[in-house]
Amino acid sequence: MEEIIKNLLHIAAFIIGLIGVAILLIGLTDAIIIYLKDSRNFQKIRYVIGKHILLGLDFLVVKDILETVFLRSSDVKIMDIILLIVIVGIRVVLTTHTSKGIQEMHEEIMKNQKHSKAVDKEINSIEKEESKLKRQIKKLKKEDKESEEEIKELEIRVDELSKFLNKK
């Protein structure tokens, strides 16, 4: 019975390790896809890779604990335990550091998205104003009620708005 449990733990540790590696590879694949779509979006690429690294490392830590504590319990030496503590310690430091970086990147991405929405809203407002001014010009030209000077001022304003939009 003990041998069956030990074999099951070996299989579980192996599968958990594979899952950890698979998560890391999925993150790399996602990052490559994002890069191919938009090579300038490094924040999002780093964010995606960081999330997958954190999760993958968690699985690999569990695998190491299973292998060291349960599978080598009869011949565990003090060096094995020290090595496990060092590995887990390094991974915890990496996870903590990466988590902070990911959180900062996530906040920056959210801030950029809000800024982008604000810019889009401003552009939309300017486009509406431009359209309104064009209608006014058309109406003034058609009705010929306003002076040529007012029409020129409106045309200048429309040109300024058009130049502004082209810069965006």
C-alpha positions, 0 to 999 in steps of 0.5 A, a space after each residue: 500500500 505504501 508503494 502505491 501511495 508513493 507511486 501516486 505521489 510521484 505521478 502527482 508531482 510529475 503532473 504538477 510539474 508539467 502543469 507548471 511548465 505548461 503554464 510558463 509555455 502558455 504565457 510565453 506563447 500568449 506574449 509572442 502572439 501579443 508581440 506579433 499583433 503589436 510589437 510596441 505593447 511591451 507593458 502588456 507583454 510583460 504583464 502576461 508573462 509575469 502572471 504566467 510566471 507567478 502561477 507556473 512557479 507556484 505549481 513548481 514549488 508544490 512539486 518540489 515540496 511533494 518530492 522533497 518531503 513526501 517522496 524522499 522522506 525515508 532518506 531526506 538529509 539536512 541538505 535536502 531540506 536546506 536546498 528546498 528552503 532555499 529554492 522555495 525562498 528564492 521562488 517566494 522572493 521572485 513571486 513577491 517581486 514579480 507580483 509587485 511589478 505586475 500590479 504596477 503594470 496593471 495599474 499603468 495599463 488601466 491608467 493608459 486605457 482611461 487616458 485613451 478613453 478620455 482622448 477618444 472622447 475628446 476626439 469625438 467631441 472635436 469631430 462633432 464640433 467640426 461637423 457642426 461648424 461645417 454645417 454652419 458654413 454650408 448654411 451660411 454660404 447657402 443663405 448668403 446672410 452672413 458676411 464673407 469674414 464670418 465664413 472665413 473665420 469658421 473655415 479657419 476654425 474648421 481647418 484648425 480642428 482638422 489639423 488637430 485631429 490629424 495629429 491625433 
